[in-house]
Amino acid sequence: MRLVLLGAPGSGKGTQAEFLKARHGCAHISTGDILRQNLKDGTDLGLKAKAFMDKGELVPDGVVVGMVRERLLREREFLMDGFPRTLPQAEALEKILEELTLPLDAVLLLRVDEELIVRRLTNRRTCRACGKIWNLLAMPPNADCPECGGELYRRDDDAESVIRNRLSVYREQTAPLVEWYEKRGKLRAVDAVGSPEEIFAKAEAALGQ
Ligand code: AMP
């Protein structure tokens, strides 16, 4: 399966990517994860990206497109999470996939109300050990990772002021992709409200699986 996951920050793209990966066995390509790994490793790419990420702004298209191109040379089936986020990125992706003769099956749009997103993101925690994503609202206080016992941490860009900025960046730069993919007949939309399992069931139905 070759799929793009589209949706605002906090719409559940990462969580649904994990479900889809477990079911369909394709690679999960998250540009945010790749950038955070580069930051952690102190690479040139990470240093370039840091100032943008700290403010909730987008890293320049050229940097991200190069990163994705390199990764796509190694995959035949993938779930793209957090990319494309601008029209030039969508155009670049279309070209790369044409060159590699890997047409997209669909673009899954996760629709969620903004206030729910702010609530989700301020309570989002990630496990330092296994990388799984959790929500404090659904857990006992001071809990560690229910899966592996690892320490949970809040991403720096999940502070409320940064979240508001990320949402306005989404509205201005990423939301136009909905119409762009709709015109190409690729868009499948689901209301991403409910438990992760319920949303996954809706996603599978929308994708005709
Ligand atoms: P995410 O984990 O997808 O929410 O991404 C975290 C941050 O990484 C974003 O707020 C951006 O600063 C940066 N980022 C991730 N993907 C992209 C992309 N496709 N284009 C530009 N910046 C990105």
Residues whose N, C-alpha, C, O or C-beta is under 5 A from the ligand:
A	BS01	AMP	P9 T31 G32 D33 L35 F52 M53 G56 E57 L58 V59 V64 G82 F83 P84 R85
